[in-house]
Amino acid sequence: MRVFEDEWEEAFDELVDVIGWFTEYYTRSRYPFFLRGKVIAPDEFIDRETASEAIEKAYRVLRVAERYLREKRII
């Protein structure tokens, strides 16, 4: 964040929040884990609604990133 502090936009705050949201699910969605002695598979807590929300959030990140990169004429 410090690298871009002169160019920071409100939209980036949302992206930081989205990254935090993904952090909660990243490891759990890839690997089973133990909870009170029981093995919990990813599909036991990542349902269709959560997956759809993740896709929407990912598209939002891509749109903001693409807009920024186009403004800077990087792409």
HTML snippet that shows the backbone in 3Dmol.js (N, CA, C, O; Angstrom):
<script src="https://3Dmol.org/build/3Dmol-min.js"></script>
<div id="view" style="width:600px;height:400px;position:relative"></div>
<script>
const pdb = `
ATOM      1  N   MET A   1       0.823  -1.187   0.000  1.00  0.00           N
ATOM      2  CA  MET A   1       0.000   0.000   0.000  1.00  0.00           C
ATOM      3  C   MET A   1       0.869   1.252   0.000  1.00  0.00           C
ATOM      4  O   MET A   1       0.517   2.252  -0.626  1.00  0.00           O
ATOM      5  N   ARG A   2       1.985   1.203   0.688  1.00  0.00           N
ATOM      6  CA  ARG A   2       2.849   2.387   0.741  1.00  0.00           C
ATOM      7  C   ARG A   2       3.415   2.751  -0.619  1.00  0.00           C
ATOM      8  O   ARG A   2       3.644   3.926  -0.907  1.00  0.00           O
ATOM      9  N   VAL A   3       3.642   1.745  -1.458  1.00  0.00           N
ATOM     10  CA  VAL A   3       4.199   1.988  -2.785  1.00  0.00           C
ATOM     11  C   VAL A   3       3.267   2.879  -3.600  1.00  0.00           C
ATOM     12  O   VAL A   3       3.729   3.698  -4.395  1.00  0.00           O
ATOM     13  N   PHE A   4       1.978   2.726  -3.410  1.00  0.00           N
ATOM     14  CA  PHE A   4       0.985   3.455  -4.204  1.00  0.00           C
ATOM     15  C   PHE A   4       0.275   4.553  -3.428  1.00  0.00           C
ATOM     16  O   PHE A   4      -0.752   5.047  -3.894  1.00  0.00           O
ATOM     17  N   GLU A   5       0.772   4.954  -2.274  1.00  0.00           N
ATOM     18  CA  GLU A   5      -0.006   5.872  -1.446  1.00  0.00           C
ATOM     19  C   GLU A   5      -0.307   7.202  -2.144  1.00  0.00           C
ATOM     20  O   GLU A   5      -1.322   7.827  -1.839  1.00  0.00           O
ATOM     21  N   ASP A   6       0.540   7.647  -3.063  1.00  0.00           N
ATOM     22  CA  ASP A   6       0.259   8.888  -3.798  1.00  0.00           C
ATOM     23  C   ASP A   6      -0.854   8.700  -4.827  1.00  0.00           C
ATOM     24  O   ASP A   6      -1.469   9.672  -5.267  1.00  0.00           O
ATOM     25  N   GLU A   7      -1.111   7.457  -5.207  1.00  0.00           N
ATOM     26  CA  GLU A   7      -2.112   7.165  -6.224  1.00  0.00           C
ATOM     27  C   GLU A   7      -3.305   6.402  -5.653  1.00  0.00           C
ATOM     28  O   GLU A   7      -4.142   5.909  -6.409  1.00  0.00           O
ATOM     29  N   TRP A   8      -3.389   6.302  -4.349  1.00  0.00           N
ATOM     30  CA  TRP A   8      -4.425   5.477  -3.715  1.00  0.00           C
ATOM     31  C   TRP A   8      -5.815   6.005  -4.042  1.00  0.00           C
ATOM     32  O   TRP A   8      -6.046   7.213  -4.007  1.00  0.00           O
ATOM     33  N   GLU A   9      -6.735   5.110  -4.358  1.00  0.00           N
ATOM     34  CA  GLU A   9      -8.107   5.455  -4.683  1.00  0.00           C
ATOM     35  C   GLU A   9      -9.047   4.726  -3.725  1.00  0.00           C
ATOM     36  O   GLU A   9      -8.675   3.713  -3.132  1.00  0.00           O
ATOM     37  N   GLU A  10     -10.232   5.232  -3.583  1.00  0.00           N
ATOM     38  CA  GLU A  10     -11.224   4.570  -2.723  1.00  0.00           C
ATOM     39  C   GLU A  10     -11.485   3.134  -3.163  1.00  0.00           C
ATOM     40  O   GLU A  10     -11.684   2.247  -2.333  1.00  0.00           O
ATOM     41  N   ALA A  11     -11.483   2.914  -4.466  1.00  0.00           N
ATOM     42  CA  ALA A  11     -11.742   1.566  -4.985  1.00  0.00           C
ATOM     43  C   ALA A  11     -10.717   0.566  -4.450  1.00  0.00           C
ATOM     44  O   ALA A  11     -11.026  -0.616  -4.300  1.00  0.00           O
ATOM     45  N   PHE A  12      -9.520   1.026  -4.166  1.00  0.00           N
ATOM     46  CA  PHE A  12      -8.481   0.122  -3.665  1.00  0.00           C
ATOM     47  C   PHE A  12      -8.807  -0.351  -2.244  1.00  0.00           C
ATOM     48  O   PHE A  12      -8.447  -1.465  -1.861  1.00  0.00           O
ATOM     49  N   ASP A  13      -9.484   0.488  -1.470  1.00  0.00           N
ATOM     50  CA  ASP A  13      -9.897   0.062  -0.126  1.00  0.00           C
ATOM     51  C   ASP A  13     -10.812  -1.156  -0.226  1.00  0.00           C
ATOM     52  O   ASP A  13     -10.705  -2.100   0.557  1.00  0.00           O
ATOM     53  N   GLU A  14     -11.706  -1.113  -1.200  1.00  0.00           N
ATOM     54  CA  GLU A  14     -12.602  -2.247  -1.408  1.00  0.00           C
ATOM     55  C   GLU A  14     -11.803  -3.499  -1.776  1.00  0.00           C
ATOM     56  O   GLU A  14     -12.120  -4.597  -1.321  1.00  0.00           O
ATOM     57  N   LEU A  15     -10.778  -3.332  -2.590  1.00  0.00           N
ATOM     58  CA  LEU A  15      -9.965  -4.478  -2.990  1.00  0.00           C
ATOM     59  C   LEU A  15      -9.243  -5.091  -1.804  1.00  0.00           C
ATOM     60  O   LEU A  15      -9.120  -6.313  -1.717  1.00  0.00           O
ATOM     61  N   VAL A  16      -8.770  -4.270  -0.902  1.00  0.00           N
ATOM     62  CA  VAL A  16      -8.123  -4.784   0.302  1.00  0.00           C
ATOM     63  C   VAL A  16      -9.117  -5.608   1.107  1.00  0.00           C
ATOM     64  O   VAL A  16      -8.770  -6.669   1.626  1.00  0.00           O
ATOM     65  N   ASP A  17     -10.344  -5.129   1.213  1.00  0.00           N
ATOM     66  CA  ASP A  17     -11.389  -5.889   1.911  1.00  0.00           C
ATOM     67  C   ASP A  17     -11.674  -7.216   1.213  1.00  0.00           C
ATOM     68  O   ASP A  17     -11.835  -8.248   1.866  1.00  0.00           O
ATOM     69  N   VAL A  18     -11.732  -7.181  -0.109  1.00  0.00           N
ATOM     70  CA  VAL A  18     -12.009  -8.395  -0.882  1.00  0.00           C
ATOM     71  C   VAL A  18     -10.882  -9.408  -0.683  1.00  0.00           C
ATOM     72  O   VAL A  18     -11.138 -10.601  -0.523  1.00  0.00           O
ATOM     73  N   ILE A  19      -9.660  -8.942  -0.694  1.00  0.00           N
ATOM     74  CA  ILE A  19      -8.523  -9.845  -0.479  1.00  0.00           C
ATOM     75  C   ILE A  19      -8.629 -10.492   0.901  1.00  0.00           C
ATOM     76  O   ILE A  19      -8.336 -11.677   1.060  1.00  0.00           O
ATOM     77  N   GLY A  20      -9.042  -9.721   1.885  1.00  0.00           N
ATOM     78  CA  GLY A  20      -9.247 -10.283   3.217  1.00  0.00           C
ATOM     79  C   GLY A  20     -10.333 -11.338   3.208  1.00  0.00           C
ATOM     80  O   GLY A  20     -10.204 -12.373   3.863  1.00  0.00           O
ATOM     81  N   TRP A  21     -11.406 -11.083   2.467  1.00  0.00           N
ATOM     82  CA  TRP A  21     -12.489 -12.058   2.365  1.00  0.00           C
ATOM     83  C   TRP A  21     -11.969 -13.359   1.754  1.00  0.00           C
ATOM     84  O   TRP A  21     -12.271 -14.442   2.254  1.00  0.00           O
ATOM     85  N   PHE A  22     -11.189 -13.255   0.676  1.00  0.00           N
ATOM     86  CA  PHE A  22     -10.641 -14.446   0.026  1.00  0.00           C
ATOM     87  C   PHE A  22      -9.685 -15.203   0.937  1.00  0.00           C
ATOM     88  O   PHE A  22      -9.624 -16.431   0.881  1.00  0.00           O
ATOM     89  N   THR A  23      -8.950 -14.502   1.761  1.00  0.00           N
ATOM     90  CA  THR A  23      -7.993 -15.138   2.652  1.00  0.00           C
ATOM     91  C   THR A  23      -8.675 -16.166   3.547  1.00  0.00           C
ATOM     92  O   THR A  23      -8.122 -17.230   3.824  1.00  0.00           O
ATOM     93  N   GLU A  24      -9.870 -15.836   3.990  1.00  0.00           N
ATOM     94  CA  GLU A  24     -10.612 -16.755   4.860  1.00  0.00           C
ATOM     95  C   GLU A  24     -10.883 -18.090   4.170  1.00  0.00           C
ATOM     96  O   GLU A  24     -10.872 -19.136   4.818  1.00  0.00           O
ATOM     97  N   TYR A  25     -11.123 -18.059   2.879  1.00  0.00           N
ATOM     98  CA  TYR A  25     -11.529 -19.261   2.154  1.00  0.00           C
ATOM     99  C   TYR A  25     -10.394 -19.944   1.395  1.00  0.00           C
ATOM    100  O   TYR A  25     -10.523 -21.109   1.019  1.00  0.00           O
ATOM    101  N   TYR A  26      -9.313 -19.258   1.168  1.00  0.00           N
ATOM    102  CA  TYR A  26      -8.256 -19.785   0.294  1.00  0.00           C
ATOM    103  C   TYR A  26      -7.763 -21.169   0.719  1.00  0.00           C
ATOM    104  O   TYR A  26      -7.878 -22.124  -0.050  1.00  0.00           O
ATOM    105  N   THR A  27      -7.230 -21.288   1.900  1.00  0.00           N
ATOM    106  CA  THR A  27      -6.680 -22.561   2.339  1.00  0.00           C
ATOM    107  C   THR A  27      -7.774 -23.590   2.536  1.00  0.00           C
ATOM    108  O   THR A  27      -7.629 -24.745   2.137  1.00  0.00           O
ATOM    109  N   ARG A  28      -8.864 -23.171   3.150  1.00  0.00           N
ATOM    110  CA  ARG A  28      -9.950 -24.118   3.411  1.00  0.00           C
ATOM    111  C   ARG A  28     -10.535 -24.694   2.128  1.00  0.00           C
ATOM    112  O   ARG A  28     -10.986 -25.839   2.115  1.00  0.00           O
ATOM    113  N   SER A  29     -10.533 -23.917   1.054  1.00  0.00           N
ATOM    114  CA  SER A  29     -11.119 -24.408  -0.189  1.00  0.00           C
ATOM    115  C   SER A  29     -10.195 -25.374  -0.919  1.00  0.00           C
ATOM    116  O   SER A  29     -10.632 -26.095  -1.817  1.00  0.00           O
ATOM    117  N   ARG A  30      -8.926 -25.392  -0.540  1.00  0.00           N
ATOM    118  CA  ARG A  30      -7.970 -26.265  -1.217  1.00  0.00           C
ATOM    119  C   ARG A  30      -7.668 -27.544  -0.459  1.00  0.00           C
ATOM    120  O   ARG A  30      -7.367 -28.572  -1.067  1.00  0.00           O
ATOM    121  N   TYR A  31      -7.744 -27.491   0.855  1.00  0.00           N
ATOM    122  CA  TYR A  31      -7.317 -28.624   1.664  1.00  0.00           C
ATOM    123  C   TYR A  31      -8.362 -28.966   2.718  1.00  0.00           C
ATOM    124  O   TYR A  31      -8.980 -28.076   3.302  1.00  0.00           O
ATOM    125  N   PRO A  32      -8.554 -30.250   2.956  1.00  0.00           N
ATOM    126  CA  PRO A  32      -9.414 -30.625   4.084  1.00  0.00           C
ATOM    127  C   PRO A  32      -8.721 -30.236   5.391  1.00  0.00           C
ATOM    128  O   PRO A  32      -7.497 -30.102   5.423  1.00  0.00           O
ATOM    129  N   PHE A  33      -9.471 -30.057   6.445  1.00  0.00           N
ATOM    130  CA  PHE A  33      -8.860 -29.744   7.736  1.00  0.00           C
ATOM    131  C   PHE A  33      -9.619 -30.471   8.834  1.00  0.00           C
ATOM    132  O   PHE A  33     -10.697 -31.023   8.616  1.00  0.00           O
ATOM    133  N   PHE A  34      -9.026 -30.453  10.010  1.00  0.00           N
ATOM    134  CA  PHE A  34      -9.607 -31.137  11.149  1.00  0.00           C
ATOM    135  C   PHE A  34     -10.328 -30.140  12.041  1.00  0.00           C
ATOM    136  O   PHE A  34      -9.833 -29.044  12.303  1.00  0.00           O
ATOM    137  N   LEU A  35     -11.497 -30.535  12.498  1.00  0.00           N
ATOM    138  CA  LEU A  35     -12.269 -29.719  13.421  1.00  0.00           C
ATOM    139  C   LEU A  35     -12.859 -30.647  14.470  1.00  0.00           C
ATOM    140  O   LEU A  35     -13.754 -31.445  14.189  1.00  0.00           O
ATOM    141  N   ARG A  36     -12.345 -30.525  15.668  1.00  0.00           N
ATOM    142  CA  ARG A  36     -12.802 -31.380  16.778  1.00  0.00           C
ATOM    143  C   ARG A  36     -12.710 -32.864  16.430  1.00  0.00           C
ATOM    144  O   ARG A  36     -13.604 -33.647  16.748  1.00  0.00           O
ATOM    145  N   GLY A  37     -11.620 -33.231  15.776  1.00  0.00           N
ATOM    146  CA  GLY A  37     -11.383 -34.629  15.454  1.00  0.00           C
ATOM    147  C   GLY A  37     -12.056 -35.121  14.188  1.00  0.00           C
ATOM    148  O   GLY A  37     -11.884 -36.279  13.809  1.00  0.00           O
ATOM    149  N   LYS A  38     -12.822 -34.262  13.527  1.00  0.00           N
ATOM    150  CA  LYS A  38     -13.511 -34.642  12.301  1.00  0.00           C
ATOM    151  C   LYS A  38     -12.825 -33.984  11.106  1.00  0.00           C
ATOM    152  O   LYS A  38     -12.434 -32.819  11.173  1.00  0.00           O
ATOM    153  N   VAL A  39     -12.681 -34.732  10.015  1.00  0.00           N
ATOM    154  CA  VAL A  39     -12.113 -34.174   8.790  1.00  0.00           C
ATOM    155  C   VAL A  39     -13.231 -33.448   8.050  1.00  0.00           C
ATOM    156  O   VAL A  39     -14.281 -34.021   7.760  1.00  0.00           O
ATOM    157  N   ILE A  40     -12.983 -32.181   7.753  1.00  0.00           N
ATOM    158  CA  ILE A  40     -13.966 -31.354   7.042  1.00  0.00           C
ATOM    159  C   ILE A  40     -13.462 -31.141   5.617  1.00  0.00           C
ATOM    160  O   ILE A  40     -12.382 -30.586   5.414  1.00  0.00           O
ATOM    161  N   ALA A  41     -14.230 -31.574   4.647  1.00  0.00           N
ATOM    162  CA  ALA A  41     -13.867 -31.388   3.240  1.00  0.00           C
ATOM    163  C   ALA A  41     -14.308 -30.000   2.786  1.00  0.00           C
ATOM    164  O   ALA A  41     -15.272 -29.453   3.322  1.00  0.00           O
ATOM    165  N   PRO A  42     -13.615 -29.426   1.806  1.00  0.00           N
ATOM    166  CA  PRO A  42     -13.973 -28.086   1.334  1.00  0.00           C
ATOM    167  C   PRO A  42     -15.435 -27.933   0.927  1.00  0.00           C
ATOM    168  O   PRO A  42     -16.039 -26.887   1.164  1.00  0.00           O
ATOM    169  N   ASP A  43     -16.002 -28.965   0.321  1.00  0.00           N
ATOM    170  CA  ASP A  43     -17.389 -28.825  -0.128  1.00  0.00           C
ATOM    171  C   ASP A  43     -18.396 -28.827   1.022  1.00  0.00           C
ATOM    172  O   ASP A  43     -19.593 -28.650   0.796  1.00  0.00           O
ATOM    173  N   GLU A  44     -17.928 -29.022   2.235  1.00  0.00           N
ATOM    174  CA  GLU A  44     -18.832 -28.973   3.382  1.00  0.00           C
ATOM    175  C   GLU A  44     -19.053 -27.539   3.877  1.00  0.00           C
ATOM    176  O   GLU A  44     -19.972 -27.290   4.657  1.00  0.00           O
ATOM    177  N   PHE A  45     -18.226 -26.605   3.434  1.00  0.00           N
ATOM    178  CA  PHE A  45     -18.442 -25.222   3.853  1.00  0.00           C
ATOM    179  C   PHE A  45     -18.337 -24.224   2.711  1.00  0.00           C
ATOM    180  O   PHE A  45     -18.636 -23.045   2.901  1.00  0.00           O
ATOM    181  N   ILE A  46     -17.921 -24.663   1.534  1.00  0.00           N
ATOM    182  CA  ILE A  46     -17.930 -23.795   0.353  1.00  0.00           C
ATOM    183  C   ILE A  46     -19.115 -24.271  -0.496  1.00  0.00           C
ATOM    184  O   ILE A  46     -19.034 -25.287  -1.186  1.00  0.00           O
ATOM    185  N   ASP A  47     -20.203 -23.526  -0.429  1.00  0.00           N
ATOM    186  CA  ASP A  47     -21.389 -23.902  -1.192  1.00  0.00           C
ATOM    187  C   ASP A  47     -21.502 -23.057  -2.462  1.00  0.00           C
ATOM    188  O   ASP A  47     -20.654 -22.206  -2.732  1.00  0.00           O
ATOM    189  N   ARG A  48     -22.535 -23.299  -3.216  1.00  0.00           N
ATOM    190  CA  ARG A  48     -22.735 -22.577  -4.489  1.00  0.00           C
ATOM    191  C   ARG A  48     -22.815 -21.059  -4.260  1.00  0.00           C
ATOM    192  O   ARG A  48     -22.265 -20.280  -5.038  1.00  0.00           O
ATOM    193  N   GLU A  49     -23.497 -20.654  -3.199  1.00  0.00           N
ATOM    194  CA  GLU A  49     -23.638 -19.221  -2.905  1.00  0.00           C
ATOM    195  C   GLU A  49     -22.277 -18.581  -2.619  1.00  0.00           C
ATOM    196  O   GLU A  49     -21.987 -17.494  -3.117  1.00  0.00           O
ATOM    197  N   THR A  50     -21.455 -19.240  -1.832  1.00  0.00           N
ATOM    198  CA  THR A  50     -20.121 -18.714  -1.525  1.00  0.00           C
ATOM    199  C   THR A  50     -19.267 -18.674  -2.777  1.00  0.00           C
ATOM    200  O   THR A  50     -18.538 -17.708  -3.000  1.00  0.00           O
ATOM    201  N   ALA A  51     -19.348 -19.713  -3.597  1.00  0.00           N
ATOM    202  CA  ALA A  51     -18.584 -19.750  -4.846  1.00  0.00           C
ATOM    203  C   ALA A  51     -19.022 -18.625  -5.783  1.00  0.00           C
ATOM    204  O   ALA A  51     -18.183 -17.984  -6.415  1.00  0.00           O
ATOM    205  N   SER A  52     -20.319 -18.385  -5.873  1.00  0.00           N
ATOM    206  CA  SER A  52     -20.822 -17.293  -6.725  1.00  0.00           C
ATOM    207  C   SER A  52     -20.351 -15.940  -6.212  1.00  0.00           C
ATOM    208  O   SER A  52     -19.978 -15.066  -6.994  1.00  0.00           O
ATOM    209  N   GLU A  53     -20.369 -15.772  -4.902  1.00  0.00           N
ATOM    210  CA  GLU A  53     -19.886 -14.526  -4.312  1.00  0.00           C
ATOM    211  C   GLU A  53     -18.404 -14.328  -4.620  1.00  0.00           C
ATOM    212  O   GLU A  53     -17.968 -13.214  -4.911  1.00  0.00           O
ATOM    213  N   ALA A  54     -17.641 -15.402  -4.554  1.00  0.00           N
ATOM    214  CA  ALA A  54     -16.211 -15.328  -4.852  1.00  0.00           C
ATOM    215  C   ALA A  54     -15.970 -14.898  -6.295  1.00  0.00           C
ATOM    216  O   ALA A  54     -15.084 -14.089  -6.568  1.00  0.00           O
ATOM    217  N   ILE A  55     -16.757 -15.438  -7.210  1.00  0.00           N
ATOM    218  CA  ILE A  55     -16.615 -15.072  -8.624  1.00  0.00           C
ATOM    219  C   ILE A  55     -16.938 -13.597  -8.827  1.00  0.00           C
ATOM    220  O   ILE A  55     -16.219 -12.898  -9.541  1.00  0.00           O
ATOM    221  N   GLU A  56     -18.008 -13.122  -8.208  1.00  0.00           N
ATOM    222  CA  GLU A  56     -18.376 -11.705  -8.327  1.00  0.00           C
ATOM    223  C   GLU A  56     -17.257 -10.814  -7.782  1.00  0.00           C
ATOM    224  O   GLU A  56     -16.908  -9.805  -8.395  1.00  0.00           O
ATOM    225  N   LYS A  57     -16.704 -11.185  -6.642  1.00  0.00           N
ATOM    226  CA  LYS A  57     -15.632 -10.392  -6.036  1.00  0.00           C
ATOM    227  C   LYS A  57     -14.385 -10.410  -6.920  1.00  0.00           C
ATOM    228  O   LYS A  57     -13.714  -9.390  -7.075  1.00  0.00           O
ATOM    229  N   ALA A  58     -14.083 -11.558  -7.491  1.00  0.00           N
ATOM    230  CA  ALA A  58     -12.912 -11.663  -8.367  1.00  0.00           C
ATOM    231  C   ALA A  58     -13.077 -10.773  -9.599  1.00  0.00           C
ATOM    232  O   ALA A  58     -12.134 -10.098 -10.013  1.00  0.00           O
ATOM    233  N   TYR A  59     -14.272 -10.773 -10.181  1.00  0.00           N
ATOM    234  CA  TYR A  59     -14.521  -9.893 -11.327  1.00  0.00           C
ATOM    235  C   TYR A  59     -14.381  -8.427 -10.940  1.00  0.00           C
ATOM    236  O   TYR A  59     -13.863  -7.629 -11.722  1.00  0.00           O
ATOM    237  N   ARG A  60     -14.829  -8.066  -9.760  1.00  0.00           N
ATOM    238  CA  ARG A  60     -14.700  -6.683  -9.295  1.00  0.00           C
ATOM    239  C   ARG A  60     -13.224  -6.300  -9.196  1.00  0.00           C
ATOM    240  O   ARG A  60     -12.833  -5.216  -9.630  1.00  0.00           O
ATOM    241  N   VAL A  61     -12.414  -7.173  -8.635  1.00  0.00           N
ATOM    242  CA  VAL A  61     -10.969  -6.915  -8.535  1.00  0.00           C
ATOM    243  C   VAL A  61     -10.374  -6.741  -9.927  1.00  0.00           C
ATOM    244  O   VAL A  61      -9.592  -5.820 -10.162  1.00  0.00           O
ATOM    245  N   LEU A  62     -10.740  -7.619 -10.841  1.00  0.00           N
ATOM    246  CA  LEU A  62     -10.215  -7.522 -12.206  1.00  0.00           C
ATOM    247  C   LEU A  62     -10.618  -6.219 -12.883  1.00  0.00           C
ATOM    248  O   LEU A  62      -9.804  -5.602 -13.570  1.00  0.00           O
ATOM    249  N   ARG A  63     -11.864  -5.793 -12.698  1.00  0.00           N
ATOM    250  CA  ARG A  63     -12.313  -4.532 -13.317  1.00  0.00           C
ATOM    251  C   ARG A  63     -11.525  -3.335 -12.778  1.00  0.00           C
ATOM    252  O   ARG A  63     -11.088  -2.477 -13.546  1.00  0.00           O
ATOM    253  N   VAL A  64     -11.351  -3.283 -11.475  1.00  0.00           N
ATOM    254  CA  VAL A  64     -10.610  -2.165 -10.874  1.00  0.00           C
ATOM    255  C   VAL A  64      -9.156  -2.197 -11.332  1.00  0.00           C
ATOM    256  O   VAL A  64      -8.591  -1.163 -11.689  1.00  0.00           O
ATOM    257  N   ALA A  65      -8.557  -3.372 -11.321  1.00  0.00           N
ATOM    258  CA  ALA A  65      -7.155  -3.494 -11.745  1.00  0.00           C
ATOM    259  C   ALA A  65      -6.997  -3.120 -13.219  1.00  0.00           C
ATOM    260  O   ALA A  65      -6.057  -2.415 -13.585  1.00  0.00           O
ATOM    261  N   GLU A  66      -7.907  -3.589 -14.057  1.00  0.00           N
ATOM    262  CA  GLU A  66      -7.818  -3.273 -15.480  1.00  0.00           C
ATOM    263  C   GLU A  66      -7.961  -1.769 -15.721  1.00  0.00           C
ATOM    264  O   GLU A  66      -7.218  -1.185 -16.510  1.00  0.00           O
ATOM    265  N   ARG A  67      -8.920  -1.152 -15.038  1.00  0.00           N
ATOM    266  CA  ARG A  67      -9.106   0.294 -15.202  1.00  0.00           C
ATOM    267  C   ARG A  67      -7.832   1.047 -14.813  1.00  0.00           C
ATOM    268  O   ARG A  67      -7.390   1.949 -15.523  1.00  0.00           O
ATOM    269  N   TYR A  68      -7.253   0.663 -13.676  1.00  0.00           N
ATOM    270  CA  TYR A  68      -6.034   1.321 -13.209  1.00  0.00           C
ATOM    271  C   TYR A  68      -4.889   1.132 -14.219  1.00  0.00           C
ATOM    272  O   TYR A  68      -4.186   2.085 -14.555  1.00  0.00           O
ATOM    273  N   LEU A  69      -4.716  -0.084 -14.686  1.00  0.00           N
ATOM    274  CA  LEU A  69      -3.623  -0.361 -15.638  1.00  0.00           C
ATOM    275  C   LEU A  69      -3.833   0.365 -16.958  1.00  0.00           C
ATOM    276  O   LEU A  69      -2.864   0.787 -17.590  1.00  0.00           O
ATOM    277  N   ARG A  70      -5.074   0.516 -17.383  1.00  0.00           N
ATOM    278  CA  ARG A  70      -5.352   1.271 -18.611  1.00  0.00           C
ATOM    279  C   ARG A  70      -5.087   2.770 -18.409  1.00  0.00           C
ATOM    280  O   ARG A  70      -4.529   3.431 -19.285  1.00  0.00           O
ATOM    281  N   GLU A  71      -5.489   3.293 -17.260  1.00  0.00           N
ATOM    282  CA  GLU A  71      -5.217   4.704 -16.964  1.00  0.00           C
ATOM    283  C   GLU A  71      -3.725   4.998 -16.982  1.00  0.00           C
ATOM    284  O   GLU A  71      -3.303   6.072 -17.412  1.00  0.00           O
ATOM    285  N   LYS A  72      -2.938   4.059 -16.522  1.00  0.00           N
ATOM    286  CA  LYS A  72      -1.469   4.227 -16.463  1.00  0.00           C
ATOM    287  C   LYS A  72      -0.806   3.817 -17.786  1.00  0.00           C
ATOM    288  O   LYS A  72       0.415   3.885 -17.928  1.00  0.00           O
ATOM    289  N   ARG A  73      -1.634   3.389 -18.749  1.00  0.00           N
ATOM    290  CA  ARG A  73      -1.170   2.948 -20.059  1.00  0.00           C
ATOM    291  C   ARG A  73      -0.174   1.801 -19.968  1.00  0.00           C
ATOM    292  O   ARG A  73       0.792   1.725 -20.727  1.00  0.00           O
ATOM    293  N   ILE A  74      -0.437   0.924 -19.028  1.00  0.00           N
ATOM    294  CA  ILE A  74       0.379  -0.278 -18.881  1.00  0.00           C
ATOM    295  C   ILE A  74      -0.174  -1.370 -19.791  1.00  0.00           C
ATOM    296  O   ILE A  74       0.568  -2.206 -20.307  1.00  0.00           O
ATOM    297  N   ILE A  75      -1.499  -1.343 -19.978  1.00  0.00           N
ATOM    298  CA  ILE A  75      -2.133  -2.256 -20.934  1.00  0.00           C
ATOM    299  C   ILE A  75      -2.972  -1.460 -21.898  1.00  0.00           C
ATOM    300  O   ILE A  75      -3.596  -2.032 -22.791  1.00  0.00           O
TER     301      ILE A  75
END
`;
const viewer = $3Dmol.createViewer("view");
viewer.addModel(pdb, "pdb");
viewer.setStyle({}, {cartoon: {color: "spectrum"}});
viewer.zoomTo();
viewer.render();
</script>
